[in-house]
Amino acid sequence: MKAQNKYDIRQHMLARRRSLPEADCQALSHAVCQRFIQSVAVPDKARVALYWPVHGEVDTRPLIPFLQQKQCALYWPVIHASSPGEMRFAQCNRLHTMQPNRFGIPEPPIAWDDADEAPTLDIIITPLVAFDRRCQRLGMGGGYYDRLFEKNTKAKKIGVAYEFQYVETLPSEPWDQSLDQVVTEKQIHCAVSKIT
């Protein structure tokens, strides 16, 4: 896909992602997670941010047994109940305790004031709408993850995506932060290089 403006790229990729049949989404997500497990160095007892998949995002839940085996602390987004644009994180390794938020997305059963605005994380696994050869990330446009990246400059930032979400060059702003890697079902993208 040739570079366009962010809005057009976002709309095109969201439509394509949402059109994926559920079986394809699960198969591709499994392949992404297997490549992650085989290729990404995760230290024991690392503090890892995950997300609950919506609208055809890569499902990272197959990573959970691997991360739990390494005794990682798992952090999940918590969305403010009434204020749009606000996201914090809370640790939760017991998924059966997660409760749906106002969007129906499961999140840790914790009060907003008790969630951490800027947890110290070792690895941030992030969803995305599109990415490019520089590992620039296009998200939903709310800036949630850009703000998290700013507060976790030492964390390894890893995007997970389907290979079709790749574009050669994304329009970028000065505040946009690139990812360290993007893992797809086919390869690992690292800045302008690729590891197959």
C-alpha positions, 0 to 999 in steps of 0.5 A: 500500500502506498503512503497516504494520510494517516486517516486513509491508512487507518480506515483501509487497515481497520476495514481489512483487519475487521474483514478477517474471518475469525478462524484466520484471525486465530490462526495468524495470531497463533503464528505471530505468538509462536514467532514471538516465543521463538525469537524475542528474548524475554527475561525471567520475572519481566514486567510485561504489558499486554492487551486484550484483542478487539476488532481483529487485533492480533490475539496475544493470549497464546503468549500468556502461558509462556510469560507465566512460565517465565514468572513475568508480571502481566500488566493490562490496560485500564480505561477510565470509566467516563473520561475518554483518552485516559488509560492506565495499567494494572497487574493481573496474572489471574485472567479469570478475575478480569471484568468487562469495562464500558467498551466490553473489553476485559480489564483487571478488577481495580479502581481507576485511582489504584491503577498505575499511570506510568508503571515501570515495564520491561516489555510493552507488547502493543497492538497497531493498525499499521507499521512501516520499515522504520517500525513507526506505529500507527495506532487508533489515534488516541495517543495512549501508547505514545504516552506510555512509551514516553514514560517507559523509555527503557522498555522494549517496545514490540508491536504485533501485527499481521504482515498485511498491515505493513506499509513502506512509509507512514506519515509521522509527527515529531512526537511519534515513537518508533517500536524496537520490533514488529512481530508478524506471522511471517517475520520480525521487522527491526527498523529498516531490517527484517529477520525471517 
